[in-house]
Amino acid sequence: MKETASFDPAAHTAESRAVWDEAAERYEKLSNSLFAKTAEEFVDFAGLRKKWRVLDVACGTGIASRAAAAKIDEKGSVLAIDLAPGMIARAKAAPVVKRAAPIEYAEMDVHALPLESGSFDAAISQLGLMLFAQPDKALAEMTRVTKPGGVVACLVQGRREKMLFTSLVLHAITECDPDLRAPYGAPTLYSFGPDGAIDAIFARAGLQELSTKRLTGVFRFASPEEYWTVMTEGAGRTGAMLRSLDEKGQAWVKKTVLRRAAKNKARSGIEIPYEFMMARGFKPGR
């Protein structure tokens, strides 16, 4: 095995921007079909209130932004930000939610937000924290721009062994080419899934009164082939990793994933388990 390169946060961020920008249209289909219920559960858990000003970080195609806007009604407001311009474009093009707060979309890097301190009642991020090159720095920025007494909430992927929805594909890819494993110091999809992991980063950000909750269930697909198509067409960095393999490697990964996915056979099609972790804390000073 070749020597693993050291982790470069700036390069990781630039790569993420390019990968997610390219995947935006495909990811929108995955997000809308699978994550709508999760977004609603997440904004409920975050405790968003009417008239609040909310920052949605790594908004993607806007699914959590729209759920938040509906929660806080017309007198509130949402600023939805993402690193990838393609994601912002897809979010802007989505239908407007009736009787909901206005949403403004903007390209921003969470590691250095050009926003005033204490300017939001809440900062949320659905499926973003585990993707950031420097999650501690990102969460510190989210906390900075939140008002004293305000809420910071994140939803992340859970434990690798419970989050088969993504780990079935990712594990097969890194089995095929171990050099594609994240270098030391890099974030992984499952960094904050283990017990206590997300508690620790929230504590380092100075957030208090932490609450956490796991969301578990299954995503249903008509067949292993449908699951493979959804995952490989909609995924960002995982899809890029797959495409970096040669033709033989890609064929092996597909065969392996289809075989393993078929073990989750249900009465109709297959059921692939998922686990998300939600965390909510308050900025001191209220």
C-alpha positions as CSV (number, residue, x, y, z in Angstrom):
1,M,0.0,0.0,0.0
2,K,1.2,3.5,-0.9
3,E,1.9,5.9,1.9
4,T,-1.2,7.8,3.0
5,A,-1.0,11.6,2.3
6,S,-1.3,13.9,5.3
7,F,-4.7,15.7,5.7
8,D,-4.9,19.2,4.2
9,P,-8.1,21.0,5.4
10,A,-8.0,23.6,2.7
11,A,-7.6,21.0,-0.1
12,H,-10.4,18.9,1.5
13,T,-12.7,22.0,1.5
14,A,-11.9,22.8,-2.1
15,E,-12.5,19.2,-3.1
16,S,-15.8,19.1,-1.2
17,R,-17.0,22.2,-3.0
18,A,-16.2,20.7,-6.4
19,V,-17.7,17.2,-5.6
20,W,-20.9,18.5,-4.1
21,D,-21.3,21.1,-6.8
22,E,-21.1,18.4,-9.5
23,A,-23.5,16.1,-7.6
24,A,-26.2,18.7,-6.8
25,E,-28.9,17.8,-9.3
26,R,-28.5,14.0,-8.5
27,Y,-28.3,14.6,-4.8
28,E,-31.6,16.6,-4.8
29,K,-33.5,13.5,-6.0
30,L,-32.0,11.4,-3.2
31,S,-32.6,14.1,-0.5
32,N,-36.2,14.8,-1.5
33,S,-37.2,11.2,-1.6
34,L,-35.5,10.0,1.6
35,F,-34.7,12.9,3.9
36,A,-37.9,14.9,4.1
37,K,-39.3,13.2,7.2
38,T,-35.8,13.4,8.8
39,A,-35.7,17.2,8.2
40,E,-39.0,17.7,9.9
41,E,-38.0,15.6,12.9
42,F,-34.7,17.5,13.1
43,V,-36.2,21.0,13.1
44,D,-38.8,19.8,15.7
45,F,-35.9,18.5,17.9
46,A,-34.0,21.8,17.4
47,G,-36.9,23.6,19.1
48,L,-37.2,26.4,16.6
49,R,-39.8,29.0,17.5
50,K,-41.9,31.4,15.6
51,K,-40.3,34.7,14.5
52,W,-36.8,33.4,14.9
53,R,-33.9,34.2,12.6
54,V,-32.3,30.9,11.7
55,L,-29.0,30.0,10.0
56,D,-29.0,26.7,8.1
57,V,-25.4,25.6,7.5
58,A,-24.5,23.2,4.6
59,C,-28.1,23.6,3.4
60,G,-27.6,21.4,0.3
61,T,-30.7,21.6,-1.8
62,G,-32.6,23.3,1.0
63,I,-34.7,20.5,2.5
64,A,-34.0,21.5,6.1
65,S,-34.1,25.2,5.3
66,R,-37.7,24.8,4.0
67,A,-38.7,22.7,7.0
68,A,-37.3,25.4,9.3
69,A,-39.0,28.1,7.4
70,A,-42.4,26.3,7.8
71,K,-41.7,25.9,11.5
72,I,-40.9,29.6,12.3
73,D,-43.7,31.1,10.1
74,E,-43.8,34.3,8.0
75,K,-42.4,36.5,10.7
76,G,-39.2,34.7,11.0
77,S,-36.4,34.3,8.5
78,V,-33.8,31.8,7.3
79,L,-30.4,32.3,5.9
80,A,-29.4,29.1,4.1
81,I,-25.7,28.7,3.2
82,D,-23.6,26.1,1.4
83,L,-20.1,25.9,0.0
84,A,-21.3,24.5,-3.4
85,P,-22.9,26.9,-5.9
86,G,-24.8,24.0,-7.5
87,M,-26.5,23.2,-4.3
88,I,-27.6,26.8,-3.8
89,A,-28.9,26.9,-7.4
90,R,-31.0,23.8,-6.8
91,A,-32.3,25.1,-3.4
92,K,-33.3,28.4,-5.0
93,A,-35.2,26.6,-7.7
94,A,-37.3,24.6,-5.3
95,P,-41.0,25.5,-4.8
96,V,-41.6,28.1,-2.2
97,V,-43.3,26.8,1.0
98,K,-46.6,28.5,1.7
99,R,-47.1,30.4,4.9
100,A,-43.4,30.0,5.8
101,A,-40.6,32.4,6.6
102,P,-38.6,33.9,3.7
103,I,-35.4,32.0,2.8
104,E,-32.2,33.8,1.6
105,Y,-29.6,31.6,0.0
106,A,-25.9,32.4,-0.1
107,E,-22.5,30.7,-0.8
108,M,-20.4,30.6,2.4
109,D,-17.7,28.6,4.0
110,V,-18.7,27.7,7.6
111,H,-15.1,27.8,8.7
112,A,-15.1,31.6,8.3
113,L,-18.6,33.1,8.3
114,P,-18.8,36.7,7.1
115,L,-21.6,37.2,9.6
116,E,-22.0,39.3,12.7
117,S,-21.7,37.6,16.1
118,G,-24.9,37.0,17.9
119,S,-27.1,37.7,14.9
120,F,-29.2,34.5,14.8
121,D,-31.6,32.9,17.3
122,A,-30.5,29.4,16.1
123,A,-27.9,27.8,13.8
124,I,-28.7,24.3,12.5
125,S,-26.9,21.9,10.2
126,Q,-28.4,18.7,8.8
127,L,-25.8,16.2,7.6
128,G,-23.0,18.8,7.5
129,L,-20.9,18.6,10.6
130,M,-19.2,15.3,9.7
131,L,-18.3,16.6,6.3
132,F,-16.5,19.8,7.3
133,A,-12.7,19.7,7.1
134,Q,-12.5,21.3,10.6
135,P,-15.7,20.5,12.4
136,D,-14.5,22.1,15.7
137,K,-13.8,25.4,13.9
138,A,-17.1,25.1,12.0
139,L,-19.2,24.5,15.2
140,A,-17.4,27.4,16.9
141,E,-18.4,29.7,14.1
142,M,-22.0,28.5,14.3
143,T,-21.9,29.2,18.0
144,R,-20.3,32.6,17.5
145,V,-23.1,33.9,15.2
146,T,-25.8,32.6,17.5
147,K,-27.3,34.9,20.2
148,P,-26.6,34.2,23.9
149,G,-29.3,31.8,24.9
150,G,-29.8,30.7,21.3
151,V,-29.8,27.2,19.9
152,V,-27.2,25.3,17.9
153,A,-28.3,21.9,16.5
154,C,-26.8,19.3,14.2
155,L,-27.9,16.1,12.7
156,V,-25.2,13.7,11.7
157,Q,-24.8,10.1,10.5
158,G,-24.8,7.6,13.3
159,R,-22.6,4.6,14.0
160,R,-21.1,2.9,11.0
161,E,-22.5,-0.5,11.8
162,K,-26.0,1.0,12.2
163,M,-25.8,3.4,9.2
164,L,-25.8,0.7,6.5
165,F,-27.5,3.1,4.1
166,T,-24.1,4.7,3.5
167,S,-21.6,2.2,5.0
168,L,-22.5,-0.7,2.7
169,V,-21.1,1.2,-0.3
170,L,-18.3,3.0,1.5
171,H,-17.0,-0.1,3.2
172,A,-16.9,-2.0,-0.1
173,I,-15.0,0.9,-1.8
174,T,-12.3,1.0,0.9
175,E,-12.1,-2.8,0.9
176,C,-11.3,-2.6,-2.8
177,D,-8.8,0.2,-2.4
178,P,-7.6,0.8,1.2
179,D,-5.7,3.9,0.0
180,L,-9.1,5.6,-0.2
181,R,-9.6,5.5,3.5
182,A,-9.6,9.0,5.1
183,P,-6.1,10.1,6.2
184,Y,-5.3,10.7,9.9
185,G,-7.0,13.8,11.0
186,A,-9.7,13.9,8.3
187,P,-13.4,13.8,9.2
188,T,-15.4,10.7,8.4
189,L,-19.1,10.2,7.8
190,Y,-19.3,8.4,11.2
191,S,-17.0,10.6,13.3
192,F,-19.9,11.7,15.6
193,G,-21.9,8.5,15.7
194,P,-20.3,6.8,18.7
195,D,-21.6,7.5,22.2
196,G,-20.2,10.7,23.6
197,A,-18.6,11.9,20.3
198,I,-21.0,14.7,19.5
199,D,-21.4,15.6,23.2
200,A,-17.6,16.3,23.3
201,I,-17.5,18.6,20.3
202,F,-20.5,20.6,21.5
203,A,-18.8,21.0,24.9
204,R,-15.6,22.2,23.2
205,A,-17.8,24.8,21.4
206,G,-19.0,26.0,24.8
207,L,-22.5,24.9,24.3
208,Q,-24.6,23.9,27.4
209,E,-27.7,21.9,28.3
210,L,-26.9,19.4,25.6
211,S,-29.6,17.0,24.4
212,T,-29.1,14.1,22.0
213,K,-31.4,11.7,20.2
214,R,-30.8,8.9,17.7
215,L,-33.2,8.4,14.8
216,T,-33.4,4.8,13.5
217,G,-35.4,3.1,10.8
218,V,-35.1,1.6,7.3
219,F,-35.1,3.0,3.8
220,R,-37.1,0.8,1.4
221,F,-36.0,0.0,-2.1
222,A,-37.6,-2.2,-4.7
223,S,-34.4,-4.1,-5.3
224,P,-30.6,-4.1,-4.5
225,E,-30.1,-2.5,-7.9
226,E,-32.4,0.4,-7.0
227,Y,-30.5,1.0,-3.8
228,W,-27.2,0.9,-5.8
229,T,-28.5,3.5,-8.3
230,V,-29.8,5.8,-5.6
231,M,-26.5,5.7,-3.6
232,T,-24.1,5.9,-6.4
233,E,-25.9,8.6,-8.4
234,G,-26.9,10.8,-5.5
235,A,-23.7,10.5,-3.4
236,G,-21.1,13.3,-3.4
237,R,-17.7,12.3,-2.0
238,T,-18.6,8.6,-1.9
239,G,-19.6,8.7,-5.6
240,A,-16.3,10.4,-6.4
241,M,-14.4,7.7,-4.6
242,L,-16.2,5.0,-6.6
243,R,-15.5,6.7,-9.9
244,S,-11.8,6.9,-8.9
245,L,-11.5,3.1,-9.1
246,D,-10.7,1.4,-12.4
247,E,-13.4,-0.5,-14.3
248,K,-12.6,-3.8,-12.6
249,G,-12.7,-2.2,-9.2
250,Q,-16.0,-0.6,-9.8
251,A,-17.5,-3.8,-11.0
252,W,-16.2,-5.6,-7.8
253,V,-17.7,-3.0,-5.6
254,K,-21.1,-3.1,-7.3
255,K,-21.2,-6.9,-7.1
256,T,-20.2,-6.9,-3.4
257,V,-22.8,-4.2,-2.5
258,L,-25.6,-5.9,-4.4
259,R,-24.8,-9.2,-2.6
260,R,-24.7,-7.6,0.8
261,A,-27.8,-5.4,0.2
262,A,-29.8,-8.5,-0.8
263,K,-29.3,-9.9,2.7
264,N,-31.8,-7.2,3.9
265,K,-34.6,-8.7,1.9
266,A,-38.1,-7.7,3.0
267,R,-41.6,-8.7,2.0
268,S,-41.4,-6.3,-0.9
269,G,-37.9,-5.4,-2.0
270,I,-35.2,-4.7,0.5
271,E,-34.9,-2.5,3.7
272,I,-31.6,-0.8,4.4
273,P,-31.2,0.3,8.0
274,Y,-30.2,3.9,8.9
275,E,-29.2,5.7,12.0
276,F,-28.8,9.4,12.5
277,M,-27.7,11.3,15.6
278,M,-29.2,14.7,16.6
279,A,-27.7,17.1,19.1
280,R,-28.9,20.4,20.5
281,G,-27.2,22.8,22.8
282,F,-27.6,26.4,24.1
283,K,-25.1,29.2,23.9
284,P,-24.5,30.5,27.4
285,G,-25.7,34.0,28.4
286,R,-29.5,33.9,28.4
